[in-house]
Amino acid sequence: MMGNRVYNFNAGPSAMPLPVLEEIQQEFLDFNHTGMSIVEISHRSDAYQKMQDETIALLHKLLNIPDEYGITFMQGGGSMQFLMHGANFLKHRGGYINTGVWSKKAKEGAAFYGDVYDVATSEGEGFRRIPGPEEFDLLPDTDYVYLTSNNTIHGTQWQAFPHIDLPLICDMSSDFLSRPVDVKNFDFIYAGIQKNVGPAGAVIGIAKHSYLETARQDLPIMLQYKTFFDHDSTYNTPPVFCIYFVNKVLHWLDERGGLKETERINKEKAAFVYDAIDASDGFYRPHAAKDSRSLMNITFNLVTPELEKEFVSRAAEEKLIGLKGHRSIGGCRASTYNAVTKEACERLADFMHRFRKVH
Ligand SMILES: *Cc1c(COP(=O)(O)O)cnc(C)c1O
């Protein structure tokens, strides 16, 4: 590990692959022999276009995205999508599988454009689990069903996605490219990149072309998904540096063996931490139900908030950073995104064992 870099378990923005950071640093002054930085060249130049085309091709390859889907880059973060998906696709009624803070916010964002309701929710149980299909309650005139693939704050994740006879919209912000996904099961996917694939400032959208055709068009241009997809992300200046960064991360993922291999590594990594929790005789109390556990965000409590505070500060003394839970639910959280190394997770597990013994 380089110099004073730490073991970073931040929830977002979060750890990025070190080889990617180094490569970007190296070519920051001269992008692809242009004699200019990537942030200094025109988004209408050939050099830029080539890079963006390659990024999109790599996304198609890694996620196995069929040709009937388009890909675009947008700004405004995940939160802008809470509004935009509703603006484009909510005509009568939007159904939400409410699994936590982010799906709730999406529902509230879309409510500006029509009726919204919970198809299912685990709110009564502190969002500890992902509801099963037998719990779904669909109302007539539902335009789409919306879900959040990984609940960053509560530490739950869909293990298998439901098949529903309606358009399916998914927020994959916090587990995008962490595992293979059957894109064909969805009509619209979006992911803010700052959790797993780049710096804050861009959202990747993946849409089925035929579904895009159904979007409302009586909207301001910058609220219409079609504007971004039809203009190949360059209706206006795209988030150039973000896209370039994603390009590097995609190469890194591809070179290490793609999403299957990435999922295998992520499982191995998360197991270190979950095993430390499960072997602790109740010292560490997992927030998520076992069958809903996230491979990306591992949430747990200690007996008292004071002990949690001490856990976080002692961990920081060993360069294990970012373990405080989200302000809305407290407790502790270890985010083990793609770029978090196996070594980091082993160190955390080892620290957890030692901390328990001392207390
Ligand atoms: C972080 C996060 C968001 C919010 O993203 P912003 O870019 O901060 O608006 C939305 N959804 C999920 C699942 C997230 O993890």
The ligand as an SDF file (V2000), in Angstrom:
LIG
                    3D

 15 15  0  0  0  0  0  0  0  0999 V2000
  -26.1620    7.5030   -2.6090 C   0  0  0  0  0  0  0  0  0  0  0  0
  -27.3800    6.9920   -3.2240 C   0  0  0  0  0  0  0  0  0  0  0  0
  -28.3060    7.8490   -3.8570 C   0  0  0  0  0  0  0  0  0  0  0  0
  -28.1920    9.3560   -3.8430 C   0  0  0  0  0  0  0  0  0  0  0  0
  -27.2220    9.8120   -4.6910 O   0  0  0  0  0  0  0  0  0  0  0  0
  -26.8810   11.3780   -4.8180 P   0  0  0  0  0  0  0  0  0  0  0  0
  -25.9680   11.3740   -5.9950 O   0  0  0  0  0  0  0  0  0  0  0  0
  -26.2070   11.7920   -3.5400 O   0  0  0  0  0  0  0  0  0  0  0  0
  -28.1340   12.1240   -5.0510 O   0  0  0  0  0  0  0  0  0  0  0  0
  -29.3960    7.2570   -4.4730 C   0  0  0  0  0  0  0  0  0  0  0  0
  -29.6050    5.9270   -4.4430 N   0  0  0  0  0  0  0  0  0  0  0  0
  -28.7340    5.0730   -3.8280 C   0  0  0  0  0  0  0  0  0  0  0  0
  -29.0130    3.6140   -3.8130 C   0  0  0  0  0  0  0  0  0  0  0  0
  -27.6020    5.5910   -3.1980 C   0  0  0  0  0  0  0  0  0  0  0  0
  -26.7560    4.7570   -2.5780 O   0  0  0  0  0  0  0  0  0  0  0  0
  1  2  1  0
  2  3  1  0
  2 14  2  0
  3  4  1  0
  3 10  2  0
  4  5  1  0
  5  6  1  0
  6  7  2  0
  6  8  1  0
  6  9  1  0
 10 11  1  0
 11 12  2  0
 12 13  1  0
 12 14  1  0
 14 15  1  0
M  END
$$$$
